[in-house]
Structure formats: structure tokens, C-alpha cells
Amino acid sequence: MVQVTVRLADAMETSLITLYGKAIDARMNPTVLGDTMAARAVEKIDYDFERLKMSAKIAPNAAARAKHFDEWTSEFLAKHERATVVHLGAGLDSRVWRVDPGPGVTWYDVDYAEVIDVRSKIFPERDNYRMIASSVTAPQWLHQIPVGAPTLIVAEGLTMYLRREEGHALFRRIIDHFPRGVIAFDAQNWVAIRLINLRLTRVFGAPLLNWGINDPHELERIDPRLHCTDAVSALSAPSAAALSRSVKIFARLTRPIPALRDLGLYLRYEFDDATGLDARARSPRRCAASDQLRAGPVRW
């Protein structure tokens, strides 16, 4: 087999961490995600994966996060036979093949040109699937995606690499471009940002994470058209049930401590330009899950 030489810089290189984690998980029994395409992709890549310090102990964490967003994506597509899905910061993830949307769905993966080049060499083509080579913070990529169909924006493992002002501007551009839709992404609070940056510094020589989100309502305040509908602690999400006993014990012990319980959050927001004009005058919709997280323990 002729291998693809991969040399990605800075935050782009972290896409190899999640790919390798899913590949390791795919070879485990039981497996959380069962992403055999990730396992085959790793075999095609010429790269020293050992330097990433990914092990069978922590690999299921990456798989569990991906599984959660696969399920949210499938849930959206079950409601919308014709739709547009935009996977921002897609990295080397094979979500479009795992979810396998129907013929009425057009799917776009957006990432840096270097990452898109690797994707084109390790993954096959498929109908109604496009790749856009662009930084997600550049406004031009939006002009390549038509509007009209219900739209899902998925941004797994992205927001923490942006600066706060970049993230706010990105969300505003999305809801300016698309008339209505859903944005689903994960976030880490400031405690997690500091802890993960310590590990990234050991592996890559520098901290890479920037934006920590402690309050899911932060994004509602940047634009009245954006409404939080779900905020789920990564430690208590349904997909976390497949994780190790030690992770479950940690989740139970940290429930009374918000800073540790909410190290990672899975967030979902709806937006609709028809609701923006008078939203500030109405009683705000509340993100019930995040309020529950702050009010008391989440039941498994």
C-alpha cells in the first residue's frame, strides 16, 4: 500500500489525534463508535502516531464525543428529508459516511486546504458531498453554500481553537447567511482549556486552545436570533455510558462541582431570522439542560 505522507502544522495536526482515537476504538471489543473507516485511514497515512500519546484507555473518549454528534445529526436529518449539512473544521472525521444521509441531503466539509488535501487522498468520493478548502473564520466559504433548505451546522472539536471574538463573528455570519437552522458543537470551560493546553504543549510544544465557554447562554447574548435548546455535560451524555468505569466514577464525584462537571459541554442552538426582530422584547427561551446542570445532578 502506498501511504500518504501527512505533515500538518499547529491546530491542524490535532485532527490526527481524534482520527487515531477512533481508529483505536474501532479495533476494540466492545467498540463505542465502530468507525472502521478511521482505522483504514490510519493505515493509509505515513505519520508517527505514537507521538500523539493516544492509548486504548482514552481513545473511547474521542469516539463517544463523535457518537453524540452523529446522533444529533441523524436526529436532524430524520426530521428533514431535504437538508444541508455543514461540517465546520471537519478535520479527518468520516461523519458523512457514518451517518450516510439520503439523496435529499447535500453535505459540505469545511477545513484548511492542507486538511482537505489529506481528506481527498484517504477518503472516497460520494454523491452530494463537497469539500471546501478554507479557514472557517474566513467569510468566503459561506458563499459556496446555497440557502433555502433546513441547515445543520456541526462543529465538533472546533470552537476551543478559536479566539472568543472569532467565534462570535463566525456565529453571526452563519445566522446572517442561512435563514434558519441548527448549530451543534462542543465547548470546553476555562478549567478544561488550561488542563488540555498542558497536554498539547507536551505533544506539540505550544498551547493551542483559546476560547472557553462557561455559560451556554453566552452565544444567545451575541444575537437575538440564536436560542440554546440543549446543553449536555460530556460526562453525562448518553454516549458516555460506554466509557470506562473510572470515567463514570469521576462523573459521579464531580456532579456537585460545576467547574469539573462541565469540563466539556455538547451544545445545540436553533436560529431563525423571523424571530430576531422582537426577540429582545419577549421572555427569553431557556436552555433547559444547562439550567438543570446548574441546579443539580443529572440523572443517568
C-alpha positions as CSV (number, residue, x, y, z in Angstrom):
1,M,0.0,0.0,0.0
2,V,1.3,3.5,-1.0
3,Q,1.0,5.6,2.1
4,V,0.0,9.3,2.2
5,T,2.6,11.5,3.8
6,V,0.9,13.8,6.3
7,R,2.6,16.9,7.7
8,L,0.1,19.2,9.3
9,A,1.0,22.2,11.4
10,D,-0.3,23.7,14.6
11,A,-4.0,23.0,15.3
12,M,-4.5,21.1,12.1
13,E,-2.2,18.4,13.4
14,T,-4.7,17.7,16.3
15,S,-7.1,16.2,13.7
16,L,-4.8,13.2,13.7
17,I,-5.4,12.8,17.5
18,T,-9.1,12.3,17.0
19,L,-8.6,10.1,13.9
20,Y,-6.2,7.9,15.7
21,G,-8.5,7.7,18.8
22,K,-11.4,6.5,16.6
23,A,-9.1,4.0,14.8
24,I,-8.1,2.5,18.2
25,D,-11.7,2.4,19.3
26,A,-12.7,0.6,16.1
27,R,-10.3,-2.2,16.9
28,M,-11.6,-2.6,20.5
29,N,-14.3,-5.0,21.7
30,P,-16.7,-3.6,22.5
31,T,-16.3,-0.5,20.4
32,V,-18.0,2.8,21.1
33,L,-18.2,4.2,17.6
34,G,-17.2,1.3,15.3
35,D,-15.5,3.7,12.8
36,T,-13.7,1.1,10.6
37,M,-13.1,3.9,8.0
38,A,-11.0,5.7,10.5
39,A,-9.0,2.5,11.1
40,R,-8.4,2.1,7.4
41,A,-7.5,5.8,7.0
42,V,-4.8,5.5,9.7
43,E,-3.3,2.5,7.7
44,K,-3.0,4.8,4.7
45,I,-1.2,7.6,6.5
46,D,2.6,7.9,6.9
47,Y,2.8,9.5,10.3
48,D,4.3,8.7,13.7
49,F,1.0,8.3,15.6
50,E,2.8,7.1,18.7
51,R,3.9,10.7,19.4
52,L,0.3,11.6,19.9
53,K,0.2,9.6,23.2
54,M,-3.2,8.2,22.4
55,S,-4.0,4.9,24.1
56,A,-6.8,2.4,24.4
57,K,-7.7,3.9,27.7
58,I,-8.5,7.4,26.4
59,A,-9.4,6.6,22.8
60,P,-13.1,5.9,23.6
61,N,-13.5,9.5,24.8
62,A,-13.0,10.7,21.2
63,A,-15.3,8.1,19.9
64,A,-18.0,8.9,22.5
65,R,-18.0,12.6,21.5
66,A,-18.3,11.7,17.8
67,K,-21.1,9.3,18.5
68,H,-23.1,12.0,20.3
69,F,-22.8,14.4,17.3
70,D,-23.6,11.6,14.9
71,E,-26.8,11.0,16.8
72,W,-27.7,14.7,16.8
73,T,-27.0,14.8,13.1
74,S,-29.2,11.8,12.4
75,E,-32.0,13.3,14.6
76,F,-31.9,16.4,12.5
77,L,-32.0,14.5,9.2
78,A,-34.8,12.3,10.4
79,K,-36.9,15.5,10.6
80,H,-35.7,17.0,7.3
81,E,-35.5,14.7,4.3
82,R,-34.2,17.6,2.2
83,A,-31.5,19.5,4.1
84,T,-28.0,21.0,4.0
85,V,-25.3,19.8,6.5
86,V,-22.2,21.9,7.0
87,H,-19.4,20.2,9.0
88,L,-17.1,23.0,10.1
89,G,-13.5,22.1,11.0
90,A,-14.2,18.6,9.7
91,G,-10.6,17.6,10.2
92,L,-10.2,13.9,9.3
93,D,-13.6,12.8,10.5
94,S,-15.7,10.4,8.4
95,R,-19.1,11.5,9.8
96,V,-20.7,11.8,6.4
97,W,-20.1,8.0,5.8
98,R,-21.1,7.0,9.3
99,V,-24.4,9.0,9.1
100,D,-24.9,8.1,5.4
101,P,-27.5,10.8,4.6
102,G,-30.2,10.2,2.0
103,P,-30.2,11.7,-1.6
104,G,-32.0,14.8,-0.5
105,V,-29.2,15.9,1.7
106,T,-26.2,18.0,0.5
107,W,-23.2,17.8,2.8
108,Y,-20.2,20.1,3.0
109,D,-17.0,19.5,4.9
110,V,-15.0,22.7,5.5
111,D,-11.4,22.9,6.7
112,Y,-8.0,24.3,5.8
113,A,-6.6,23.5,2.3
114,E,-3.9,21.2,3.8
115,V,-6.5,19.1,5.7
116,I,-8.8,18.9,2.7
117,D,-5.9,17.7,0.6
118,V,-5.4,14.8,3.1
119,R,-9.1,14.0,3.1
120,S,-9.2,13.8,-0.6
121,K,-6.4,11.1,-0.5
122,I,-7.7,8.9,2.3
123,F,-11.5,9.0,1.9
124,P,-13.6,8.1,-1.1
125,E,-15.9,10.3,-3.1
126,R,-19.7,10.1,-2.7
127,D,-22.8,11.8,-4.2
128,N,-24.0,15.1,-2.8
129,Y,-20.8,15.6,-0.9
130,R,-18.5,18.6,-1.3
131,M,-15.3,19.7,0.4
132,I,-14.4,23.4,0.8
133,A,-10.8,24.4,1.5
134,S,-11.0,27.4,3.8
135,S,-10.4,28.6,7.3
136,V,-13.7,28.6,9.0
137,T,-13.1,32.2,10.1
138,A,-12.8,33.4,6.5
139,P,-16.3,34.6,5.3
140,Q,-15.8,33.4,1.7
141,W,-16.7,29.8,2.3
142,L,-20.3,30.7,3.1
143,H,-20.8,32.0,-0.4
144,Q,-20.2,28.4,-1.8
145,I,-23.2,27.0,0.1
146,P,-26.8,27.7,-1.1
147,V,-29.5,28.8,1.2
148,G,-33.1,27.7,1.4
149,A,-33.0,24.1,2.8
150,P,-33.1,23.5,6.5
151,T,-29.5,23.7,7.6
152,L,-27.5,21.9,10.3
153,I,-24.1,23.3,11.2
154,V,-21.9,20.8,13.1
155,A,-18.6,22.0,14.6
156,E,-17.2,19.2,16.8
157,G,-13.8,20.0,18.3
158,L,-13.6,23.5,16.8
159,T,-14.7,26.4,19.0
160,M,-11.9,25.9,21.6
161,Y,-9.3,26.6,18.9
162,L,-10.9,30.0,18.0
163,R,-10.4,33.2,19.9
164,R,-13.6,34.4,21.5
165,E,-14.1,37.3,19.1
166,E,-13.5,34.9,16.1
167,G,-16.1,32.6,17.5
168,H,-18.7,35.3,18.0
169,A,-18.1,36.6,14.5
170,L,-18.4,33.1,13.0
171,F,-21.8,32.5,14.6
172,R,-23.1,35.9,13.4
173,R,-22.0,35.2,9.8
174,I,-23.7,31.8,9.9
175,I,-27.1,33.1,11.0
176,D,-26.8,36.1,8.6
177,H,-26.3,33.7,5.7
178,F,-28.8,30.9,6.5
179,P,-32.4,31.9,7.1
180,R,-33.0,29.1,9.7
181,G,-31.3,26.1,11.1
182,V,-29.5,24.4,14.0
183,I,-25.9,24.7,15.2
184,A,-24.4,21.8,17.2
185,F,-21.0,21.9,18.7
186,D,-18.9,21.1,21.7
187,A,-17.2,23.5,24.1
188,Q,-14.8,23.4,27.0
189,N,-14.8,25.6,30.0
190,W,-11.8,27.6,31.1
191,V,-10.6,24.8,33.5
192,A,-10.6,22.3,30.6
193,I,-8.8,24.8,28.4
194,R,-6.0,25.1,30.8
195,L,-5.7,21.4,31.5
196,I,-5.8,20.3,27.8
197,N,-3.3,23.0,26.9
198,L,-0.8,21.4,29.3
199,R,-1.0,18.2,27.4
200,L,-0.9,19.8,24.0
201,T,2.2,21.7,25.0
202,R,3.9,18.4,25.8
203,V,2.9,16.9,22.5
204,F,3.1,19.9,20.1
205,G,5.3,22.3,22.0
206,A,2.8,25.0,22.5
207,P,-0.8,25.6,23.9
208,L,-3.4,25.6,21.1
209,L,-6.7,26.2,22.8
210,N,-8.2,29.7,23.3
211,W,-11.9,30.0,23.8
212,G,-13.5,28.6,26.9
213,I,-17.3,28.7,27.3
214,N,-18.6,28.6,30.9
215,D,-22.1,29.7,30.2
216,P,-24.1,28.3,27.2
217,H,-26.2,31.5,27.2
218,E,-23.1,33.5,26.2
219,L,-23.9,33.0,22.5
220,E,-27.6,34.0,22.9
221,R,-26.3,37.3,24.0
222,I,-24.4,38.0,20.8
223,D,-27.5,37.8,18.6
224,P,-31.2,37.5,19.5
225,R,-31.9,35.0,16.7
226,L,-29.8,32.3,18.4
227,H,-31.6,30.2,21.0
228,C,-29.9,27.4,23.1
229,T,-32.1,24.3,23.2
230,D,-29.6,21.7,24.7
231,A,-26.6,21.8,26.8
232,V,-25.3,18.3,27.9
233,S,-22.3,17.6,30.0
234,A,-20.0,15.3,28.1
235,L,-19.6,13.3,31.2
236,S,-23.3,12.5,31.5
237,A,-24.3,12.3,27.8
238,P,-25.9,9.0,26.6
239,S,-22.8,8.2,24.7
240,A,-20.7,8.4,27.9
241,A,-22.4,5.3,29.1
242,A,-20.0,3.2,27.0
243,L,-16.9,4.8,28.7
244,S,-14.7,3.2,31.4
245,R,-15.8,2.7,35.0
246,S,-13.2,5.3,36.1
247,V,-14.8,8.0,33.8
248,K,-18.2,7.2,35.3
249,I,-16.9,7.4,38.8
250,F,-15.3,10.7,38.0
251,A,-18.6,11.9,36.6
252,R,-20.5,11.0,39.7
253,L,-17.9,12.5,42.0
254,T,-17.8,15.8,40.1
255,R,-21.6,16.4,39.8
256,P,-21.7,18.8,42.7
257,I,-18.7,20.8,41.3
258,P,-19.8,22.7,38.1
259,A,-16.2,23.6,37.1
260,L,-15.4,19.9,36.9
261,R,-18.8,18.5,35.9
262,D,-18.9,20.9,32.9
263,L,-15.4,20.5,31.6
264,G,-16.9,19.6,28.3
265,L,-20.4,20.5,27.1
266,Y,-22.4,19.4,24.0
267,L,-24.4,22.4,22.9
268,R,-27.2,22.8,20.4
269,Y,-28.8,26.1,19.2
270,E,-31.7,26.9,16.9
271,F,-31.8,30.1,14.8
272,D,-34.5,31.7,12.6
273,D,-34.3,35.2,11.2
274,A,-38.0,35.6,11.6
275,T,-37.7,35.5,15.4
276,G,-34.9,38.0,15.7
277,L,-36.7,41.3,15.4
278,D,-38.7,41.1,18.6
279,A,-36.7,38.5,20.5
280,R,-35.3,41.0,22.9
281,A,-38.8,42.2,23.9
282,R,-40.0,38.6,24.7
283,S,-39.2,36.4,27.6
284,P,-36.0,34.5,26.6
285,R,-36.2,30.8,25.9
286,R,-34.1,28.9,28.3
287,C,-31.6,26.1,27.7
288,A,-33.3,23.6,30.0
289,A,-30.4,21.2,30.1
290,S,-27.8,23.8,31.1
291,D,-30.2,25.1,33.8
292,Q,-30.6,21.5,35.0
293,L,-26.8,21.1,35.1
294,R,-26.5,24.2,37.3
295,A,-29.5,23.3,39.5
296,G,-28.4,19.8,40.5
297,P,-27.2,16.4,39.4
298,V,-28.1,15.0,36.0
299,R,-29.7,11.5,36.1
300,W,-28.2,8.8,34.0
